[in-house]
């Protein structure tokens, strides 16, 4: 019974031990260690969020700095002097240099001798044969001896017919028509004569084409007379070349480049030179190409076309109103630029010179009044036409006008420009109209009346007149007062029968307008003025005035005042 109790006690204690909380020092120590392990794990997790290479990078940087510092020290520290060589080492080194120099000299001598031998052999070879690429009359004579050359050229000495074609051009010339002669011996001698065997290292790489060297005889005049008309006939029906050009859409103002046209027109001089050259070298066929063709000079794929397009975009915005004597005589706008726009030779946007010139000529023809009829209405309501007179009136300076337009258009502005003129008057009523101002002297021959108007167009003087009698009529036209004098002696033409002037009369007031021979003056000998009196008692061409009227006009008019004489 006692044993069982003890066992029971032990079991009870064992159970108590198992159920008792683990608060012993060992357990406390273990728990602490677990906490430390957790803390370490947390630190590791925290560290893992940082870049792993930070420590390594810093180590690398330190290592690099150490290396750089080492290099620096190595450069700064005095270098260790090499140990001096012994006499034996020096002798061996010198001996080795001498041996190397001998080897080089030996190699150079061998190479030199080889090259000299090759050169001599080449000189000997090409003393007997032609150089490579030696061509005569389309026959390859490369490496041929004199005898072989003669045999090779035999076909060229037979019947000869020259043909030229290409670009839709055709020409055929019979050798007999131009006394064609191909002398084989002369040709071979010329090839040999021009050969220089001593220069063979250079000559073997050259082409020896005798095309440009006349190797045959023929009548050039006959060949020319046959070729020139054929070239001209071809060009009459050929397509001429066209340069690339600027194109403007009138609706959108978009600018583009039109491609060039190559055409097939032949250059007469170049083509004739090629034909004569081919015949003279014994060749039988010429295919005309770019060397004989008239080619365009501006091409659409040139990079400068882009700049020209940008310039044209500005140009087409221009609007020019041309003013002449206060009247707008022409307006140039987009409609004009669409047809005039052109790519100039230096790839600059500009205007077509031919169209600009035609426009300037036409405008001058319409607007010039110098030497032309003027249609006008007098202040008293009479419609008149007058022509002739002094060499005065409006005349456009065409060259200056073209220059003005060509320089202003690229600016792309809206402008009113004054038409440059080489001659003007003090008024302009438009093309074919009155070209003088309000101030002028009006002489109406049909009414036998003269009137003067001031700058405001008001009549300030008038008088009946007597004009030139039939046969010596007062000339019509537009004139100016040339001279005024008071008094003045009028001297007529010399009478051949008497040798004296037809008349010699002194007047008090003289105002000449046709040179100094016809003008206004007082005529105290006239009993009446106006009406039909001039028919039977007219002057020698002058405008006769009553004394008082002449005196008054003399005070009103000035040199330079316009005088218009009309019917």
Secondary structure, 3 states (H helix, E strand, C coil): CHHHHHHHHHHHHHHHHHHCCCCCHHHHHHHHHHHHHHHHHHHHHHHHCCCCCHHHHHHHHHHHHHHHHHHHHHHHCCCCCCCCCCHHHHHHHHHHHHHHHHHHHHHHHHHHHHHHHHHHHHHHHHHHCCCCCEEECCEECCCCCHHHHHHHCHHHHCCCEEEEEECCEEEEEEHHHHCCECCHHHHHHHHHHCCCHHHHHHHCCCCEEHHHCCCCECCHHHHHHHHHHHHHHHHHHCCCCECCEEEECCCCCCEEEECCECCCCECHHHHHHHHHHHHHCCCCEEECCCCCECCCCCCCCCCHHHHHHHHHHHHCCCEEEEEECCEEEEEECHHHHHHHEEECCCCCEEECHHHHHHHHHHHHHHHCCCCCCEEEECCCCCEEEECCECCCCCEECHHHHHHHHHHHHCCCCEEEEECCEEECCCCCCCCCECCCCCCEEEEECCCCEEEEECCCCCEEEEEECECECCCCCCCCEEEECCEEECCEEEECCECCCCCCECCEEEECCEEEEECCCEEEEECCCCCCCCCCHHHHHCECCCEEECHHHHHHHHHHCCCCCEEEEEC
